[in-house]
Structures are given as structure tokens and as C-alpha cells.
Amino acid sequence: MKIGIVKHLNARPLTLYFERTSGYLPVYENPSVLIELLKQGELDCALVSSIECERNHDTLDYTKVVGVCARDVVRSVLFFRHENDTEMPQVVYTDKGSRSSVALLQCLLYREFGKIVEVVPTPASEISQMMLDGIGSHLLFGDHALLQTPVPGYQVVDLAEWWNQSTGLYFCFAFWAFPKGKVWDDRLFLTALEYGLKELDSIIKEEKRLPIAVTDRYLKQELHYIPEQKNLDGFDLFIKTAKELKLV
């Protein structure tokens, strides 16, 4: 079976089992690419942006038994607001990796300003250079956000924290999705997560790009993988808002 695997650190506890277990062929990509491969019938299952599960509910099923979830601070979904953008920016250049993060930013800015911001999907490397040049406001996701060093002239806003402050609820960034008609037992995804959590210390030690203390806090405290009720309620509100804004 072909399994769509997100390349970012935040997904490792969910995906490691499928990478190491015979019978599964991992396909490594960003969530925005995995959802397209899934829709084209090239994958049997994939970890995708949560909003895409609802955008494609006519052809895909998904499970909410596990997911990439946050309560408040997450540090891997960051809005870099240019200091000149004292009100809502005219446009935001967004990392192409996660469509949930992009839609979340649009929902949050709408809640604050009553307008929908224009977004321009942009490679993360270009976003980093634009910030060094002092051009525009930006959104980075996953490892790109974790590894981005502070840039003078920018206010850094954690979207999970902003969502929690705005709504009192938590957020779900990604779920496992699969074509309608294919039967997947939720126990498999729970088994995979159990395996990943047992290997969490080895995942942390293998991550050489960040200090161990940072990775440990990120994976053990800032993220969680079984949605709580406030995650599910937050997801429902997110989808309701996205539908009102015609983002779904």
C-alpha cells in the first residue's frame, strides 16, 4: 500500500510506523502535494491538511482518531507580520506546504479585520529571502517555520496561540485521509501512533537541525496527536468559518 508521508518533524510520531513496517510504501511530500496524489488515486492513504479533508469530502473519507494537534503555542505555524503592516496586510506570501495553515491565517485575519486577505503561495526559500530584504508579510509552516531565524522588522505570531486566544479552542492541522470505499480500521492509526510515541526519544535524538531541548518540548509538550474535545470543537468552528468565507 502506498502511504503519503509528510516530510516535516511534526508528523514523525504518526508516520514512523508506516515507514518501518513491511507492506507499506512511503511516498514523501508536503501535504499540499499529497492531497493531489490522493485525489488522483496514486495513494491508498495520506496525512493531509485538515481543511482538505472537508474540501474533498465527496471523494475522500478521513479519521479524526489521531492527528497533528495543538492547544496554544506550536512554533511551527508562524505569521511574520511586517512592521509596516500596522493594519491588515494587503497580501501575505504563504508557504505552499500546508493549506490548513493558510486558511487558518485567513480566518484569523477575517475575525480581526472583517476582510479576507489575498494570499500568494510562495516557496519557503523565497519567503526567507524576501524577509531578509524587508519585503512583505509571510506565513511559514512546519520545519521551515521551526528553522527560520528571527528577522529584524518582523513581528512573529504563532497561529495556534492566536486561534486559542481568539476562540478559546484548540486546533487540528492534519488528519489521515483515504479514498471513499477503502476501509481503514482506526486501530491501525492508533497502533502507528503508539509505536511513534515509544520511539519519540529516538526521533528527538535524530533531529540534528535543532537543539534537543527545543525538539523535546515541541514534540512532547507543544504538539499532541489524539484530538481533545476542544481540538474537535475548534476544527468544527474553523470549517464553519472557512465555509462562510468560501474557502471550502
C-alpha positions as CSV (number, residue, x, y, z in Angstrom):
1,M,0.0,0.0,0.0
2,K,1.2,3.5,-0.9
3,I,1.1,5.8,2.1
4,G,1.6,9.6,1.8
5,I,4.1,10.7,4.4
6,V,4.6,14.3,5.4
7,K,8.3,15.2,5.5
8,H,8.1,17.6,8.4
9,L,9.1,16.8,12.0
10,N,5.6,17.4,13.4
11,A,4.3,14.3,11.6
12,R,7.0,11.8,12.6
13,P,5.2,10.2,15.6
14,L,2.2,9.5,13.2
15,T,4.2,8.2,10.2
16,L,7.3,6.3,11.6
17,Y,5.4,3.0,11.9
18,F,4.4,3.1,8.2
19,E,8.0,3.9,7.2
20,R,9.4,0.9,9.1
21,T,6.7,-1.7,8.6
22,S,6.6,-4.1,5.6
23,G,3.7,-3.9,3.3
24,Y,3.7,0.0,3.2
25,L,5.4,2.0,0.5
26,P,6.1,5.6,1.8
27,V,5.6,8.5,-0.6
28,Y,7.3,11.6,0.9
29,E,5.8,15.0,0.1
30,N,4.2,18.1,1.6
31,P,0.5,17.9,2.5
32,S,-0.5,20.1,-0.5
33,V,1.1,17.6,-2.9
34,L,-0.1,14.5,-1.0
35,I,-3.8,15.6,-1.3
36,E,-3.4,15.9,-5.1
37,L,-1.8,12.4,-5.3
38,L,-4.6,11.0,-3.2
39,K,-7.3,12.6,-5.4
40,Q,-5.6,11.2,-8.5
41,G,-5.8,7.7,-7.0
42,E,-2.0,7.4,-6.7
43,L,-2.1,6.8,-2.9
44,D,-4.1,4.5,-0.6
45,C,-3.9,6.8,2.4
46,A,-2.1,10.1,3.3
47,L,-1.6,12.5,6.1
48,V,-3.1,15.8,4.7
49,S,-4.1,19.2,5.8
50,S,-7.3,19.1,7.8
51,I,-9.1,21.6,5.6
52,E,-8.5,19.4,2.6
53,C,-10.5,16.6,4.2
54,E,-13.6,18.8,4.1
55,R,-12.8,20.3,0.7
56,N,-12.8,16.8,-0.7
57,H,-15.4,15.0,1.4
58,D,-17.3,13.9,-1.8
59,T,-14.4,11.6,-2.8
60,L,-12.4,11.1,0.4
61,D,-13.0,9.8,3.9
62,Y,-10.9,10.7,6.9
63,T,-10.4,9.8,10.5
64,K,-10.2,12.1,13.5
65,V,-9.0,9.5,15.9
66,V,-5.5,10.9,15.6
67,G,-4.0,14.0,14.0
68,V,-1.4,16.7,14.3
69,C,-2.9,18.9,17.0
70,A,-2.0,21.9,19.2
71,R,-3.6,23.6,22.2
72,D,-1.9,27.0,22.0
73,V,1.8,27.6,21.2
74,V,3.1,25.4,18.4
75,R,6.0,27.3,16.9
76,S,5.8,25.6,13.5
77,V,3.0,27.7,12.0
78,L,4.2,31.3,12.1
79,F,2.9,34.6,10.7
80,F,5.7,37.1,10.1
81,R,3.9,40.4,10.1
82,H,6.0,43.2,8.6
83,E,6.3,46.2,11.0
84,N,4.8,48.5,8.3
85,D,1.6,46.4,8.2
86,T,0.0,48.1,11.2
87,E,-3.4,47.0,10.0
88,M,-4.3,44.0,7.8
89,P,-1.7,43.4,5.1
90,Q,-2.8,43.8,1.5
91,V,-1.2,40.4,0.7
92,V,0.5,37.6,2.5
93,Y,3.1,35.3,0.9
94,T,2.4,31.8,2.2
95,D,4.4,28.6,2.4
96,K,2.9,26.2,-0.2
97,G,3.2,23.2,2.2
98,S,0.0,23.4,4.4
99,R,-3.3,24.6,3.1
100,S,-4.9,24.4,6.6
101,S,-2.3,26.9,7.9
102,V,-3.1,29.3,5.0
103,A,-6.9,29.0,5.6
104,L,-6.3,29.4,9.4
105,L,-4.5,32.7,8.8
106,Q,-7.3,34.0,6.5
107,C,-9.9,33.1,9.1
108,L,-7.9,34.8,11.9
109,L,-7.4,38.0,9.9
110,Y,-11.1,38.0,9.0
111,R,-12.0,37.6,12.7
112,E,-9.8,40.6,13.5
113,F,-10.4,42.9,10.5
114,G,-13.6,41.7,8.8
115,K,-11.8,41.2,5.4
116,I,-10.3,38.3,3.5
117,V,-6.6,38.7,2.9
118,E,-5.1,37.8,-0.5
119,V,-2.5,35.0,-0.3
120,V,0.3,34.2,-2.7
121,P,1.7,30.6,-2.5
122,T,5.5,31.0,-2.4
123,P,8.4,28.6,-1.9
124,A,9.8,28.8,1.6
125,S,13.3,29.7,0.4
126,E,11.9,32.7,-1.4
127,I,10.0,33.8,1.6
128,S,13.1,33.7,3.8
129,Q,15.0,35.9,1.2
130,M,12.0,38.3,1.0
131,M,12.1,38.8,4.7
132,L,15.9,39.4,4.7
133,D,15.1,42.1,2.0
134,G,12.3,43.5,4.2
135,I,9.6,42.8,1.6
136,G,6.0,41.9,2.6
137,S,4.3,39.8,5.3
138,H,4.6,36.0,5.3
139,L,3.5,32.6,6.6
140,L,5.8,29.7,7.2
141,F,4.8,26.1,8.2
142,G,6.5,23.1,9.7
143,D,10.2,22.7,9.6
144,H,10.5,25.9,7.6
145,A,9.0,27.8,10.5
146,L,11.0,26.0,13.2
147,L,14.3,26.7,11.4
148,Q,13.6,30.3,10.5
149,T,15.8,32.7,12.4
150,P,14.4,36.0,13.7
151,V,14.5,38.8,11.2
152,P,14.5,42.5,12.2
153,G,11.4,44.4,11.2
154,Y,9.0,41.5,11.7
155,Q,6.6,40.6,14.4
156,V,6.2,36.8,14.8
157,V,2.7,35.5,15.5
158,D,2.1,31.8,16.4
159,L,-1.2,30.9,14.7
160,A,-2.2,28.1,17.1
161,E,-1.7,30.6,20.0
162,W,-3.6,33.3,18.2
163,W,-6.5,30.8,17.4
164,N,-6.6,29.8,21.1
165,Q,-6.7,33.5,22.2
166,S,-9.3,34.4,19.6
167,T,-11.7,31.4,20.2
168,G,-10.8,29.7,23.4
169,L,-10.4,26.5,21.4
170,Y,-7.6,24.3,20.1
171,F,-6.6,23.4,16.5
172,C,-6.1,20.3,14.3
173,F,-3.7,20.8,11.5
174,A,-3.7,17.3,9.8
175,F,-5.6,14.1,9.6
176,W,-5.2,10.7,7.8
177,A,-7.4,10.6,4.6
178,F,-8.2,7.9,2.1
179,P,-10.5,7.3,-0.9
180,K,-14.1,6.6,-0.2
181,G,-14.8,2.9,-0.4
182,K,-11.4,1.9,1.1
183,V,-11.8,0.5,4.6
184,W,-9.2,1.6,7.2
185,D,-9.5,0.5,10.8
186,D,-8.9,3.3,13.3
187,R,-7.0,0.9,15.4
188,L,-4.2,0.8,12.8
189,F,-3.7,4.6,13.1
190,L,-3.7,4.3,16.9
191,T,-1.2,1.4,16.7
192,A,1.0,3.6,14.5
193,L,0.9,6.4,16.9
194,E,1.6,4.2,19.9
195,Y,4.7,3.0,18.0
196,G,5.8,6.5,17.2
197,L,5.4,7.7,20.8
198,K,7.5,4.8,22.0
199,E,10.2,5.9,19.6
200,L,9.8,9.6,20.4
201,D,13.2,9.9,22.2
202,S,15.0,8.4,19.2
203,I,13.1,10.8,16.9
204,I,14.3,13.7,19.0
205,K,17.9,12.5,19.1
206,E,17.9,12.0,15.3
207,E,16.8,15.6,14.7
208,K,20.2,17.4,14.3
209,R,18.9,20.8,13.0
210,L,17.5,22.0,16.3
211,P,18.7,21.8,19.9
212,I,17.5,18.7,21.7
213,A,15.7,20.7,24.3
214,V,13.7,22.6,21.6
215,T,12.7,19.4,19.8
216,D,11.8,17.6,23.0
217,R,9.5,20.5,24.1
218,Y,8.0,20.7,20.6
219,L,7.1,17.0,20.2
220,K,6.3,16.2,23.8
221,Q,4.5,19.4,25.0
222,E,3.5,21.8,22.2
223,L,2.1,19.1,19.9
224,H,-0.3,16.2,20.7
225,Y,-1.7,13.5,18.5
226,I,-5.0,12.4,19.9
227,P,-7.5,15.2,19.4
228,E,-9.2,16.5,22.6
229,Q,-12.8,17.8,22.5
230,K,-11.5,21.4,22.3
231,N,-9.5,20.4,19.2
232,L,-12.6,18.9,17.6
233,D,-14.7,21.9,18.5
234,G,-12.0,24.2,17.2
235,F,-11.9,22.2,14.0
236,D,-15.7,22.5,13.6
237,L,-15.5,26.3,14.1
238,F,-12.6,26.5,11.7
239,I,-14.6,24.7,9.0
240,K,-17.7,26.7,9.7
241,T,-15.7,30.0,9.3
242,A,-13.9,28.7,6.2
243,K,-17.3,27.9,4.6
244,E,-18.6,31.3,5.4
245,L,-15.5,32.8,3.7
246,K,-15.9,30.3,0.7
247,L,-12.5,28.8,1.5
248,V,-14.2,25.4,1.5
